[in-house]
C-alpha cells in the first residue's frame, strides 16, 4: 500500500467554520478514492480568541505541532483573514529539523509566515489556495489545484507565466507593504514578484505600491507582475487610474521591469506560486 500524503491544516490567523473540514474531506475522498491523501485539521483551527483562531501563543503552537511533526508531509493553511503576522516570529523561532522537509501553502495574510520561511530557507513556502476556499464560487477547483501540487507536484497547478529557471514569490500587496523593513522581509533578489489584492481603495493600493517599489530590497527583483485586484471600493472623487496603471507607474519610477499580468487573486482561479525555483 502506498504511504498517504499527510497534510496538516492549521489556522495562523482567523478561525474557520467548523463545517469546512467535512466539506473539504468529502472532496478529498472523491479526488483520491484510494486514500492517497490524508487531511488532519488541527484542533487549533476551531479555537476562538477575539478576532483570531486562538490567542497568538495557541496559533503558534498549532503551526509548530504540524511543522515539527515528521509524520506530516505538508502544512496547509485553513484560511487567511488577519493575524498571521502576530505569531510569525514565534513560529520561526520554534521550528525544528522536521520543518525543513515540508510544503507550506497559503496566500494573502499567510504571506507574513511564507516570507519568514523563505528568508530562513525553511521548507517550500508556496502561494496557493487555502482550505476555506471551498466556500468560494467554483472553490472545489481551487482545492483540487492546491492538492494536486502538494500531493503530486502537478505543474498544471502553477501560475502559467512563471519563467523556467527564474525564482518567484507571490504576495498580497498590502501584506508585502506591511512586512517590508521587519524581521520577516526575505531576500527577493532576481525573483519575479507577483502581486494581488482585494477590497482596497485605489489610493491605498497606490500608497502600498509606492512603499513596495521604493524598498531597496524590492528594487533588486527581476520584475513585477500584477494579479487581480478585486472588489475595489468606489473612490470619491474617482482615482482616475486602474490598478495596472498604478503598478506600471511605480515600476517605471523605481526602475523595476513591469512584466504584465499574473493569474493569482482572491478567487477560485488563484494559481500556485512556489517561492524560489518552481
Buried (B, 14 or more C-beta within 10 A) or exposed (E): EEEBBBBBBBBBBBBBEEEBBEBBBEBBEEBBEEEBBBBBBBEBBBBEBEEBBBBBEBBBBBBBBBBBBEEBBBBBBBBBBBBBBBBBBBBBEBBEEBBBEBBBBBBBBBBBBBBBBBBBEBBBBBBBBBBBBBBBEEBBBBBBBBBBBBBBEBEEBBBEBBEEEEBBBBBBBBBBBBBBEEEBBBEBEEBBBBBBBBEBBBEBBBBBBBBBBEBEBBBEBBBBBBBBBBEBEEEEEEBEBBBEEBBBBBBEEBEBEBBEEBBBBBBBBBBBBBBBEB
